């Protein structure tokens, strides 16, 4: 009995009615193997929603929206249908979960789509397939991509035009020699230009002193100095690869704090890596930390743990709450010092890596108290959000799992999500440098977009692709296939959710459904991070199979065209060729860019490129003008009439 309006409807609501509505910010499609259920882009009038959702409301919604389906939970928040509120969909609104379902699919779309005009022109759909972590390395040693049986890729490379694109260092806005990342990769792909990464922005702001002049820095420093007994807590991913954070930022902040408050107490909470670094390499980084602590003085280590707990992004609130309770309430395994904690973990099994070190309380650390100050020194957003929510959001989904929550002054090094206000460095696009992104240009031209990935890479193909904005562009549909497996079990499940992602794509890609599709297959990266070679081989084979199904459907059924690429390498090099150690971090190799279409023989690739060239290439294939902000090159060109490759 509740009125439901699809945002596909072309009748724009009045501003008053839009302001009065509560969005299903992430309308749920529950997929079971037997009977898919799908509710898209629903908006429900707030007059039907009580202040506190009840079981009666849940029953009403079940009946009106889903027929006789059985659901195990329903909790709705009250939100205006505005761009600003869109981020709340995945942390404040619990949507229906079918007890018999294999997996949930969360769908997000901008409410402004209701006012958006779709193009009336007939446009060939273009699908961008991002095989995450699949680099092009011609050395067969410890190379899962070459060891895998990949008949589809082999056929594409023989048949269609392709080139290589660079994914690391200066080619993606990082300092020379730094490995690329999914964040940098998707940012550059979506922007159509080299995007200066936050690692370099922060380096520059610290070098010039601009960071210390920010009001947020001055305020938290003053709070620390003015509050009797206040301790300053810092946590960061302790390593120097610069994917999520960098230990040099920690060290510079420690030195600056000491300069501003010579007597103040500083407490460090190192998150150990073993994923973007070798699996058992943390002692090297700990040694550097201890040296800087001795230099700065009056510093201690309060807790430590592997990033698996403190940097979860899969909405496993038990993991996040366990990390929070260790840091805040000193709940964890006791150890006299951090090196003893690491040694204990290593001694429990040869497979135990830094990433999974359980939460340890070091020495006589007693936890946080009212008046303490905190800076989360990681800059990358996706793995900083959940722990940040535990500190700053009263509606934190795991609030029932935390033991205490003192009143602390909390800052993030960057803005981790759109509504987050307690940050030092502003968003990357604040200076206007991220206007006219690919998604924005396609939206302005009336192209309907589909973005789809499983949980591990959902933010990459959506938010990072859109310049780190968490609001979709009008006409853009975002689908998150919720992952069922824990990251520590990916080696046992190298297929991850690739088959379900593929099935969902094929179900949705009907004639005229979308003009642009971007899909990320996470397997070669996420399984590559486990360091288990045969699992990575299987992961690559699964991705090749799924890519083949998508390409066949887009090209042969829909008459569209496809670009196949990656954001960086990983499974293509699983051994450090210099040290002989297992390598679980990203490789520095380029990736392929392959153009597949029925008339692909009439095109050629012009040269080797970079990830920032992909968006201009896509616009050129559509025949759309490339905006001046996109200074990347077009890598595909049509051959003269009568000439083929």
N, C-alpha and C positions, 0 to 999 in steps of 0.2 A: 503493500500500500504506500510505500514511500516514492516520491517522484524522483526519477533518476534522469539526468541529462548527460548524454555523451558529448565530450568535447569535439567529436567529429561533426556534431551538428553545426550548421553554418549560421544559425540564428544567435547573434550575440546578445547576452543578457545585459540588462541595464546595469550601470555602475552600482546602483543601490542594491540590486539583488546579488551582484557579485560580492559586495562587501558583507552581505548578510549570510553568505553561505559558508559551510564547512566542507572543505574538500576531502575526498578520499585522496590524500596527497600521494598515496601509493596504492592505487586500486589493485586488488589482488586477483591474480589468476592462479588458481590451485590446479596443479596438473597431477593427475593420477594416471597410472598406466591404462586403466579401464575407461575412465570417463573424464576428459578435461572439462574444467569449469572456468569460465572467463568473464570477468567483469572489468570493463575498460573505462578509465578516466571518469569515474562517477563523481558527481557533485550532489550533496544532499542538503536540503534546506535546513538551517540551524534550528528553525522553530520546531522541528521534529526531534531534536536532540535535547534531552534533559541535561542539567548542569553536571550531573554525575551519571555516566552510562550505567545502565542496569541490565540485569538478566532479561528483563522484559524487552528492552531495546534490542539486545542481542538476538532474542528469538524473533522479533519483528524483522530485523535485517536478514536473518537467515531465511525466513520465509519469503520475504519480498524480493530479495536479490538472488538467492541461491536455491530456491525451491526446497526440496527435502534433504539437501546435503547436511551432514552432521559436522559441526565445528566445535573445537574445544576451547576457544577463547574469543572474547571480543572486548576491546576497550578503545573508545574513540575520544580524542581530544577535541577541543573547540578552537578552530583556527579560521581566520579569514582567508579567502581565496586570493592570496597576494603572492607576488614573486618572492617577497622577503621571507615568507613563512615556509617556502617549499622544502627547505632542508629538513624540517621537523618530521617529514614522513617516515624516516627510518629509525627514529629514536624516541618519539613521544607518542606515536600511534601504533598500537598493536592491532594488526589486522587478522582476519580470520585464518585459521590454520586447519586444514582438513585432517582429521585424525588418521585417515587411511591414505593420505597423499604421500608420494615419494619425495616431493620437493615443492617448495613454494616459488612462485615467480612474482616479483614485485614490479609493478608498472608505474612509472612516473611520467607525467606530462605537464607542461606549463598550462595553467588555466587560461592564459591569454590566447591559447590555440583556438578557443571558441570564437575569438574575434579575428583570427588570422585567415587570410585568403590563400587557398591552395592554387597552384598554377593550373591553368586549363590546358596547357600544352601537353602533348604526349611526349614524355621523356623516357628514354631508355634507363632502366634502373642500373645504378652502379654500386657494386658491393666492394668495400674495402675489408680485406681479411688480414688481421694482424696475428701472426703466429708468434706469440710472446716468447722471447728467449731462443729464437731460432736464427742463429748466425750462419754466415757463409765462411767456413773454414776448410781449406783444401787439405789440411793435414788430417789423415784418418785416425791418428792416435787419440784414444779417449774421446772420440767424436761421435756422439750418439746420433746426430742427424745424418751422418754418412753410413753409420752401421745399421740404421733402421731400413726396413723395406718401405720405400716411398714411391710406389709406381705413379701416383698422380704428379708429384713434384718432378720426377724424372721426365715424364711426358711433357709437362709444361715448359721445362727448361729446353727440351729439344724442339718444341713446336712454336713457342710464342716469344715475342720480344721481351727481353729482361735486361736489367742492369744491377749494379750494386749501389747501395747508399750507406753513408757513414752514420754512425749512431753514438759516438762518444767524443769526449774532449770538446774542442772548440766548435766542431760541427753541430753540436747541440747546446752551445752556450755554457759549457763547463770549462774549467781550466784544462790546459793540455795534459793528456795522459790519463784523465779520469774516466772510469768506466761509465757508460751510459746507464740509464735506469728506465723503468717503465714510466715514471713521472716525466723525466726529461723527454723521453721518446714520444709519448702521446701529446705533450705540450707542443713540441715542434711539429708533429704531424698535423695537429689541428690548427696551428697558427699560420703555417705556410711561410715561416721565417725562422731564423735562429733566435731562440728565446733565451735571454740571459737567465741562467738558473739562480735559484736562491742561494746556493753555496757561494757563488761569486758576488752576489748583491750584499750578502752579509759580510764576506771578507772585505769588500770595499768600504762598507759602512763602519766596520771596526777599525780599518786602517786609517780612515779620515777622521775618526772620532764622532761621526754623525750619529752613530747608534747611541752614544752616551749622552747626546743632547736631546734625545726624544723624551717627551713628557712622561711616557710610561716608565722609562728607565729611571728618570729623576724621582718619580713618585715612589717606586718600590724601593729604591735605594734609601730615600728619606724615611720611609716606613720602618725599614730595618734598623736604621740608626736611632730613630726616635722611640722605638718600642723596647722597653727594658726586657732583656732575656731573649729577644727575637733571634732565631737562627735562620740562616739563608740556605735553602735546599736547592740543589741543582741536579737534574737528571738528564742524561743524554745517552745515545747509543755510542759506546766507547770504541771508536775505530777511526781510521783515516781514509776510508774509501769514499765518503761523502754522499752516500745514496740517501740516507734519511737524516743524518746529522754528521757533525765532524767534531772530533775531540779537540781540535785547535780552538773552536768556538768556546768550548767549555773552559779551556785554559785561559783564554783572553778575558772571559767574564770573571773567572776567579781572581785574576790579577787586578782587574778594574775594581772589583768589590773590595779587595784588600786596600787599594789606594784610597777608596772613598771612606772606608770604615776600618782603620787599622786593628781595632780590638774585637771586631765582630766575628762570630763563629760561623763557619761555612761547613755544610754537610753535603757530601756527594753521594749520589745513588746511581752507580754505573749500570747501564743495561748492556749485557754482553752479546756479541754478534754471532759469529760462526756461520753466517749465511752469505753476507756480502764480503766476508773475509774467510780464510781457511777455518775449518770446523773447530780446531783446537789452537787458536792463535791468540786468545785473549790475554795471556800472560805478558805478551809483548806490549800490549796497550796499557795494561795495569801498571807495568814498570814505569812507563812514561807518566802516568797519572800520579803515582806515588812520588816521583821526582818533583813534579810541579807542586803537589801538596806540601812537600817539605820546603820548597822555595817560598810559597805564599804564606804558610804558617797558619796555625789555628784552624786547620781543616781536618775533617774526619770522614770516613766512609760509613754511612748509616746502614745501607742495605745494598744488595746486589741481586741480580737475577738475569736469566736469559730473556731475550727479546720476545720469545714465544709468549710470555706472560704479560709483559708491560706494553707490548706493541701489537696486540691482536687487532685485526680489522674485520674479523668475520662475525662480530657481534656476539662473541662468546663472553658474556658478562661475568661468568664465573672466573675466567682467566683474569680479566681486567680487575675484578674486585679482589682477587687474591693478591695481585700486584699492589693495588691501592692499600689494602690492609697491612701489607708488609711495610710499605713506605710510611704510612700514617700511624699505624698502631703497633708497629714492631712485631708483627705476627709472621713468623717464618722459622726456618731451621737456624739455630744459633751457630756462629763460627767466630773464633777469636780475631780473624782477619780475613781479608778477601782472598788471598792466595790459598789459605787453608780451605775455604769454601770451594774454590775451583778444584783443588786437589781431591777433595772428598768426592766431588761429582765425577771427576775423571776415573777415580778408583772403582766406582760402582759398575763400570762397564766400558769396554773399548769403543762402543758406538756412541757414548755420551759426548755430545758436542756443546759448545758454548751457548748455542741458541736455546737450549733446554735446561740450563742451570736453574734449579728451583729457587724460589725466593729465600734468601738468606738474610738474617739480621746479624750485623757485624758488631763485635765488641759489646759495649754497654749502651748501644743506641736504644732510646726509650720511645721514639716516635715523634710525631709533630705535635705542637701545642698552638693554642690561640695566639695570634700575633706573629707567627712564623711567616717567612716569605719564600716563594717558590718560583723558579723559572724552569720550564720545560725547554731544553736547549735543542731538541730536534726541530728541524724546519719543515720537513715534508709532512703533508697534512694527513694522509690516509691512515697512517699508523700512530698518529698522535691524538686522534679525535677521542677515542674511547676513554683513555686514562684522563684526558682533560675534562670530559663530561663528568667523570666521577668527582672531580674537584669543584666544578663550577656550576653544575646543573642540578637543581633540586629534583628534577624529573629523570635523573639518571636511571636507566632501566635496571641496573643492578643494585639499586639503593637498599634493597632488603638484604643484600649480602655483605654490606660494609658495617664495620663494628663501631666506628666513630668518625665524625667529620668536623675537625676543628676549623675555626675561622682563620683562614690563611689568606695572604695576598698572593694571587696566582697570576703568572704571565706565561704565555706561549711565545716562542721566538718569532712565529709568524701567525697569521690568521688561519686557524685550522678549519673553520667552516664559516659560512656567511654570517651567522648571528653571533659568532664569537667576538667579544669586544676587548678581551684582556690580552692584547698582543703587542709585541714590540714593532716588528717590521710589517708595513702595510702590504696589501695584496699586490701581486705582480703587475696587474693591469691598471693600477691607480694613476700612473703617469700617462695613460692613453696608449701605451705601447702594445696593447693586446686588443685592439679594435679590428673589426672585419675578419674575425676568425672564420674558418671554413663553415662551421655549423651556422654561424650568424648569416653569412652570405647566402647559403642554401635556403635558410629560413626566409630571408628577405625576397628571394626569388620564388617563394611558394612551394619549395620542395619539401615533401614529407620525409622525415628521417626516422630510421630505426637504429638504436644503439643497444647492443646486447652483449652480455658477458656473464660468466659466473661470478660469485661473490668476490673472489680474490682479485679480479681485474675489473670489477664493475666501475669503480671510481675513475679508473684510467680511461676507459672508453667513453665516459660521460664527462665528469668534472674536469679531469686533466685535459682531455681533448678540447674542452670548452674554456681553456684558460684558467682552470681551477674554480670556475663558477659552479655552484651546486644547483642552479636553476636551469632547466632545459630551455632551449630556444623554442619559440612558438612553432608547432608542427613537428617537434622532436619527441619521439617516444623512447623512453629508457626502460630496459627490461633487465632486471637482475635475477639470474637463476641462482637460487640459494644453494650454496655448497653443502653437501652432507658430510664431508670427510674433514677430519682435523689435519692441519698441515703436517703434523708428525706422522701421518699415515699415508701421505701422498705416494710414497714409494710402493706401498701395498695396493694403491688405487691409482695407477698412472693414467687411467681414463678420466679421472676426476668427473666433471659434468659435461665433457665435450659432446657426448651423444645426446644429452638432453638439450644442450644449447642448439645443436644442429637440428634436432627434431622441431624445436620451437621456431627456429628460423624458417624451416621449410613449411611449417604450418601457417606462418604469418605472411610469407612472401607469395602473395597471389597477384595476378595481373592488376596493375594499377594501384597496388597497396602502398608502395614507397618508391621515392625517387633515389634515395641514398640509404645505404645500409652499412654500418660499421660493426664488425664483430671481432672480439678478441678470444682466441683460444689460449688458455693459460698454461697448458700442460708442459711444454718444453722448458718454460721458465721455472714453474713451481716444483716440478719433479726434478729438474736439473739442480735446484737448490738442495735437494736431499743428498746429492753426491752418489746416489745408487745408480750405476751406469746402466744396467739392464732395464731398470724401471724407466730411465730416461729414453732408452731406445723404444720401449713399448709406448711411451707417451708420444714420441714423434710419429710412430706408426698410426696411433689413434688420430692424431691431428691430421695427418695426410689423408686418412680415410674420410674424415669429416669435411675437410676442405674440398675433397673431390665431390662429395654429395652436394655441397653448397654451390660450387662452381657449375656443376652440371645443371642444377635447377635454375640458377640465375641466367646462364648463357643459353642453354638449350630449351628450357621451358618458357622463360620470361623474355628471351631475346635481349638480355642485358649484357653488361661487361663487368669485369672483375679486375681489381688490383690486389695482388698478394704480396705481403711484406712482413716485417717484424719491427719491433721497437728497439731491440738490442739482442745480443747473443747470450747464450748460457750453455745449453746442452751440446753445442758444437765444440766446446772445450771443457772437459771435466777433469783435467789434470793440469797442474802447473808444470809447463814444459821445462822450467829451470830447476825447480826444487823436487819434482816428482811427487809432490803432495796432491791429495784430492782437492779439486777446485770446485767450490760451490757458488762462487760469485759470477757476475756477468763477464762475458768475454769482451775483448776490444775489436772483434772482427766486424766487418760490414754485414749488411743483410741484403737479401734479394728484393727486388721490386719487379714483379712479373705482371704483364698485361695480357689478360685472357679475354678473347671475344671472337665471335664468328668471323669478323673481318680483320682480325689482328694482323694478318699477313700484310695489310696495307699500312701498317704503322711500324715505326722503329723507335728504339730508345736512343736518345741523343748522346748521352754521356753518363759517367758515374756521378752520383749526386749525394744528397744528404736528406735527412728526414723532413726538413723544412721545405723540400721541393715537392712533396707529395700532394699537398693541398692545391698549389697552382696547377699541377698536372691533372688533378681531378676536375678542376674548373675548366681547364682547356678541353678535356674530353667531353664535358657537357656543352661546350661552346659558349660558356659564360665568361665575361671579362674578369681578369684577375685584378683585384683592388691594389692600389699602390702600396698599401701597408704590407702586402705579401711580396717580399723581395726574393722569395725562392724561385728557382728556375723550373720551367716546364720540361719534363724529361721524355715525354712521348710526343712524336710528331707524325703527321700523316704523310705518306709518301706521295709523290706526284702520280697522277692518273696513269694506270697501266704499269706502274712499277710495284713490285712486291719484294719482300725480304728474301 
